Amino acid sequence: MKMMLLNQEIAAELEKAERARLAGNEGRARVCARRAAGMMAQDFLARHTLRLRNPGAYAALQALVEFPGLAPDLREAAIHLTSRVDEAFTLPANVDLIADARKLIGGLN
């Protein structure tokens, strides 16, 4: 039951991310994508009994970057999801946080 509720919350965040992108609000899309991926990261780390000092979604994504044995493509997605935007509030052109969030969620689920 808990996993079903988590999956619904994640799906809702991803939907918000897609709607924000369609509306031209890439900043909001990034926030929602990170939140969705962070929820799954928190669950994944809890299943692996890793406790964080800061239990937030962003901290969970940061912990995944260093998680031993994490598949390279999932680590790369976690790195993208924890990357900061530049002064123009953009990420490198090849980075799509919604796609990275979906990849990470699918790989950790």
N, C-alpha and C positions, 0 to 999 in steps of 0.2 A: 504493500500500500504506500509506504513512504517513497519508494522509487517511482511509483506512478505519479505521485504528487510532484516530486522533484522534476520528472520529465515534462509534466504539464507547465510548471513554472519556467523551465528552460525554454520550452517551445514558445511560450508567451513572450519571453525576452527576445528571442530570435525574430519573432514576428514584429515586435516593436522596432528592432534594428532594421529590418527590411523596409518597414513603413517610413522610418526616419530617412533612410537613404533615398527612397523614392521621392520624398518631400524635399530633398536637397540638404538635409541636416546630417552631414557626415559625422559631426562631433557626437551627436546623440546616438547615431548608429554604432559608433565605436564604444560608447559607454554601455549600451545594451548588449553588444556582442561580448564585451569583457565580462559583464555581469553574468551572462548565461554560461560562458566558459568557466568562470570562477565558481559558480554553483556546483558544476560537475567536478571541478578540481577539488573543492572542499569535500565532496562526497568520496571521491577517489582516495584522497589522503586519509580520511577517517576510516575507510575500509582497510587501509594499510597501516592503521594505528599510528599515524604520524600526527602529533599534536603541534600546533603552531602557537607562538606567543600572541600573534595577531590573527584572530580567526577570520579576517575579512577575505572576500573573494579575490581581491588583487594579491594579497599575501599568499593565498593558495596557488595562484598562477605563478608567482615568483618561486615558490617552493618546488613546483613541477620542473622548472628549468634545471634544478639541481637533483631531481629525483633519480636515484640509481636505476639503470635498466630501462628507462623510458625510451620508447622508440624515437629515432632521430627526427622523423617527420612531426611527431607530437611535441618533441622538445622545441623544434623550430616554430611551431604554431604558438607554443607558450612564450617563446622569446618575442615573437611579433606582438602577441597580446599584452606584453608588459613593456613594449617599446614606447618611448615618449614621442609626441609629435614635435615637429620643428617649430621655428618662430612663426611660420605661416599656417600652423595648425594642421600640417599634413604629415603623412607617413610616406616612405618610398613607394613609387608607383606600382611595384609588384606585390605590395602587401594589401590583402583584403581581409580585414579582421572578422568579418562575418563568415567568410569561407574558413578562416583559421579556427574560429570558434566551433563551427560545425565539424571540422576535422578532429579537433581535440575532444569534443563531446562524444563523437562516435567512437573514437579510440579508447576513451576512458570508461565508457558505459558498459 
